[in-house]
């Protein structure tokens, strides 16, 4: 696997440099956000739940009227295309949260019966701000490049 170095740029921003030795490394959203928080970058509140009781505990801890559920699975990289993302869930602590959790789990299990599901990432719904996707691609002309 690779390793990750954090280098402070001149203007104080964090630059993430990924070095790959043998295998391509994909960080899930939870792992990515953990790295951001460890380096002083604010992200929406959230945590991974592996069962409905944990979902309730996380939802009770999140101080937001609306929630987002996202499936966590190394076997499902493009969550939105798979039906593994649900936004604007009312944080009613039990009713709608129960329904949306079970609907998502049933949908994912029917579409990806062999996928290993690590849980559902529960986070507060953020209505405004800047969303950025960063990736690395092997390009035939330039080699490894960072895509923003």
C-alpha positions as CSV (number, residue, x, y, z in Angstrom):
1,X,0.0,0.0,0.0
2,X,1.0,3.6,-0.1
3,X,1.5,6.1,2.6
4,X,0.3,9.7,3.1
5,X,2.5,12.7,3.8
6,X,1.1,16.0,4.9
7,X,3.1,19.0,3.8
8,X,2.3,22.6,4.8
9,X,2.2,24.9,1.8
10,X,3.5,28.5,2.0
11,X,0.1,30.0,2.6
12,X,-0.8,27.5,5.4
13,X,-3.0,25.2,3.4
14,X,-2.5,21.4,3.6
15,X,-1.3,19.6,0.6
16,X,-2.0,15.9,0.6
17,X,0.7,13.9,-1.2
18,X,0.0,10.3,-1.8
19,X,2.8,7.9,-2.7
20,X,1.9,4.6,-4.1
21,X,4.3,1.6,-3.8
22,X,2.4,-1.3,-5.3
23,X,-1.3,-0.9,-5.1
24,X,-3.8,2.0,-5.7
25,X,-5.2,3.2,-2.4
26,X,-8.8,4.4,-2.1
27,X,-9.8,6.2,1.1
28,X,-13.5,6.1,1.9
29,X,-15.3,9.3,2.9
30,X,-14.9,8.6,6.6
31,X,-11.2,8.0,6.4
32,X,-10.8,11.1,4.2
33,X,-12.7,13.3,6.6
34,X,-10.7,11.9,9.5
35,X,-7.5,13.0,7.8
36,X,-8.9,16.5,7.1
37,X,-10.0,16.9,10.8
38,X,-6.6,15.8,12.1
39,X,-5.1,18.6,10.0
40,X,-7.4,21.4,11.2
41,X,-10.0,21.4,8.4
42,X,-13.7,21.5,9.4
43,X,-16.0,18.9,8.1
44,X,-19.7,18.1,8.9
45,X,-20.3,16.1,12.1
46,X,-20.9,12.4,11.5
47,X,-19.9,8.9,12.3
48,X,-20.3,5.3,10.9
49,X,-23.1,3.1,12.3
50,X,-23.2,-0.6,11.8
51,X,-26.7,-1.2,13.2
52,X,-29.9,0.8,13.8
53,X,-29.0,1.4,17.5
54,X,-25.8,3.1,16.5
55,X,-27.7,5.1,13.9
56,X,-30.0,6.4,16.7
57,X,-27.1,7.2,19.0
58,X,-25.3,9.2,16.2
59,X,-28.5,11.0,15.2
60,X,-29.1,12.0,18.8
61,X,-25.5,13.4,19.0
62,X,-25.7,15.4,15.7
63,X,-27.1,18.9,16.3
64,X,-28.8,19.3,12.9
65,X,-32.4,19.2,11.8
66,X,-31.4,17.3,8.6
67,X,-29.2,14.3,8.0
68,X,-27.3,12.5,5.2
69,X,-26.9,8.7,5.1
70,X,-24.1,7.3,2.9
71,X,-23.3,3.6,2.5
72,X,-19.7,2.6,3.5
73,X,-18.3,-0.3,1.4
74,X,-15.0,-0.8,-0.4
75,X,-17.1,-2.8,-2.9
76,X,-19.3,0.2,-3.8
77,X,-17.1,3.2,-4.8
78,X,-19.8,5.3,-6.6
79,X,-22.4,5.5,-3.8
80,X,-24.8,7.8,-5.5
81,X,-25.1,5.7,-8.6
82,X,-25.8,2.6,-6.4
83,X,-28.6,4.3,-4.3
84,X,-26.3,4.5,-1.4
85,X,-26.8,8.2,-0.6
86,X,-29.9,9.8,1.0
87,X,-30.0,13.5,1.7
88,X,-32.4,15.8,3.6
89,X,-33.5,13.1,6.1
90,X,-35.4,14.8,9.0
91,X,-33.5,14.2,12.2
92,X,-36.6,13.0,14.1
93,X,-34.4,10.6,16.0
94,X,-36.5,7.5,15.3
95,X,-39.3,7.5,12.8
96,X,-37.9,8.7,9.4
97,X,-34.4,7.7,10.4
98,X,-35.5,4.0,10.9
99,X,-37.4,4.0,7.6
100,X,-34.5,5.5,5.6
101,X,-31.9,3.2,7.2
102,X,-33.8,0.0,6.4
103,X,-34.7,1.2,2.9
104,X,-31.1,1.9,2.1
105,X,-29.8,-1.4,3.5
106,X,-32.4,-3.4,1.6
107,X,-31.8,-1.5,-1.6
108,X,-28.0,-2.0,-1.4
109,X,-28.3,-5.6,-0.5
110,X,-30.5,-6.3,-3.5
111,X,-28.3,-4.4,-5.9
112,X,-25.0,-5.7,-4.5
113,X,-25.7,-9.0,-2.8
114,X,-22.0,-9.9,-2.5
115,X,-20.8,-6.5,-1.3
116,X,-19.2,-6.2,2.2
117,X,-21.1,-3.4,3.9
118,X,-19.0,-1.7,6.6
119,X,-21.9,0.5,7.8
120,X,-23.7,3.7,7.0
121,X,-22.0,7.0,7.4
122,X,-24.4,9.4,9.2
123,X,-23.7,13.1,9.0
124,X,-25.3,16.5,9.4
125,X,-26.8,18.0,6.2
126,X,-24.9,21.1,5.1
127,X,-26.9,23.4,2.9
128,X,-24.1,25.7,1.8
129,X,-20.3,25.8,1.5
130,X,-17.7,24.5,-0.9
131,X,-17.6,20.9,-2.0
132,X,-14.4,19.6,-3.6
133,X,-13.5,16.2,-4.9
134,X,-9.8,15.3,-5.1
135,X,-8.4,12.2,-6.8
136,X,-5.4,10.8,-8.4
137,X,-5.2,9.4,-11.9
138,X,-2.6,7.6,-13.9
139,X,-2.2,9.6,-17.1
140,X,-0.3,8.1,-20.1
141,X,1.3,11.4,-20.9
142,X,1.9,13.0,-17.4
143,X,2.1,10.0,-15.1
144,X,0.3,10.3,-11.8
145,X,-1.7,13.5,-11.5
146,X,-3.9,15.0,-8.9
147,X,-7.4,15.8,-10.1
148,X,-9.4,18.6,-8.3
